Amino acid sequence: MDRRNFLKSSGVLLGTSTLDFPTPQFELKKKIKVGLIGCGGRGTGAAFQALAADPDAELVALADIFPDQIETALAALKEGHKDKVKVDEKRKYVGFEAYKDLIASDVDVVLLASPPCFRPDHLAEAVKKGKHIFCEKPMAVDIPGVHSVRESVKLAKEKKLNIVAGFCFRYSVPNRELAKLVHAGNIGDIYALSTFRLGGELTQKPRQASWTDLQDQLRNWFYYQRYSGDIIVEQTIHSIDFMSWMLGDKLPKTVTGTGGRQSKPWTEFGNVFDHFAIEFDYGDGLKGFHFGRQQNGTQGRNTVEAIGNKGNLQVAMLSSYVINGQNPWKFQGKMNNMYQTQHDELFAAIRNKQVINDGDTMADSTMLAIWAREAAYTGKAISLDQILNSTKTYGPKSDGYNWEMGLDTAKIPRPGHES
């Protein structure tokens, strides 16, 4: 039985809920028009997966601030899905306002994959116009942005729009099986959980003679606080999201942490840290720990471990999933492509007039990562009430971006020395 027939007949696990899809009552051959906002590597990958998710999905529009990124993405997508790419010149939207033009068109689904500083406004516009959404992580770079996301999520629920978040670990088959067992109490009450996301540095795009300083920053956006939110918000947030999922998506009481930059020179490569170490205190003795690092020449690690009063879990991501103790278990099933599953389930939900809304957990996990960053930047323990009431922003809203604006000149934080 293929995946689509399986979805029709048996239901599918969506996030942490199971929905039973009824017999479809729609036109099987109706085209689903897709638009991509943010044509970098991750956005192009998302478009490939969207086109593979439904036989009648078509890519009809692209938007980016850089026209060459549109052309690069388009060439790759035509090579892989020639008959499903229908983007003419009028549907190549360029500039900071391009997202509005694409969303105002007749697309059914928008893929939001621009740098995360733009995500709250892009999400708000897509929900306002009634589009189904794939929303790459993270969803914001500061707490005011998270509050905007929450408002969009609320409206999306009222409009019954689909929002699938880019937190791909929640769409992994072994992770889902593990989550069921943990939530059923197979390792008992959890005392502590740790996550490690250790790896190398991201590639920097060499400066071209024709680039302005702002263009250089935006092409290397992950090295800047304003655009990426730092590595803990932009990348290692996946591990924080996994921690939150295993712990029932409840919020901690306080967060404490440290971090800094050790490997790269402070005079280059923007203003982000290259390592973080964070403690999430949930009260009653329960603590979560996160360690993230981007340093070349160091040992990689992508693990999750938890200790409960009935056993422990040990996960080496994409490799091994084990529970030891009173209820031993080891995943022995078939691994899935979690990135593809995200889109498979999104498009199946649209076809079957069902709704997936990852909004609450995606907003919470984004807040957790921002909370952790602020604790490390300041060197102070930050309470839930304090972070919820934070008004600190890292840059303008999307409408405030233009090619004459100032650069991100924030300094690399020095806890205890700078506010």
Steps between C-alpha positions, in 0.01 A plus 500: 500500500647838408514792742203686359269199519627430850407851605151462357429171669673509837571855616839652574681623807521879488733650759373328813142441382345238275237612252281252316470623143155442348446387145617795287228726365701710261607506140804274481638690201464848643838667485654627823695814419815553704707815555846513655620801701873478564688321221814392682602141561239420764222665303596317182501174694155573640370567149638166379321325785174688442495401134569137591221498759207517260470390136309818417714751686649771280757767582369822349682785677834587660602794719837611635693820561772377262405426136794262451370277780167476320674391181719245679203347679291498185768323298538229764126450537443480124767234477333293771131574430489634145129439442394642837684833491282768340677822598491766229684833511203681654507257794860572598457751779812689610560728798409548863132539406503196271339278762185711490473472122541123506250451783250728322511272196287188449732258683338251737810419704793720598838369611659750740879456489650849516739591783310477831497874567232523230294200615244670728391747231503243220290264713256776592452595135448139392238440769329830421465394136372152590793287381610160625854522632826315540693715746871429537656533845564715693190716497657819639824645637355688797204482739288771331533286187380195694194693619422588138529134406257403775245746366539355150460146636180600676358648181609197296302276735192716452542480122580125511829546318779245508832600656775240490815611681856425397570315825569182307586278798127487580437339160754219546352151543742385774464829683123468495510145630739609774280797594196271537690275738647785704163669533345166601744484791738230376799665668287637783531849639789675327763660722735639238535521122801611298540590134822546307525657155871530426635552151710707264469857385263622233640602164561868441426627150804692369445871457449601137617834363147596397350445846424781740571453870132428565483248216803324647331480840174371358673236288682384814204564728557208738809679642295799618274537802253724317421251226557155657460544874835321553582130455286382790191658345582425138640144517536325835140593579413159351644337812317741730175423320563127546563554872177694535306229314631221725413707808141551389549849351476671836702813566781523756497739792847646445781472246871550569787467259834596363665522162746693292728497200820297518600392150425777255664843526289774656583737216333283233199273456234726645399516863368159605634249752646166395395304812229494767439301819153542649304379805119495487354475853146361499464491877451198728851383419444458124766657281580504132845569363606609153849519354549649155819567306612598149879461487703337226739223599292394800312175563142497380209383712121505459353318798218504753517322835248494785488339843172395662407299807417194286777521244687719258497585132799539270464647154772546241300696245444321168682194635387341827191529721502300826316482833671312785346399832168348601350537151786442255449596137706553190378644173536238230263636239563680175632854508306762308608822334362736762534803271288331238248378757435859605380584151326168442283563804444867420374427149297198613329718759419763237360234266292342774374828644677433829708745702849464641604794713847481655471861607497475879801270528698685233448828686592343834818339366605825334447680829706238685797555268473879523468470879816287511690747282405792721611311812838432338538853364425660838651240733183515709223259595183608319153406622200411288328825594807701405536343156128524423519874569819564305471789254852468361514488121795420275394688190211664318189328373501386140349825376797686649754323279649681200839512329586835659448383859779466753697183563483266796785648703416336834805381691565141602347486849731500804296391804563726797653773283218611271124520530 
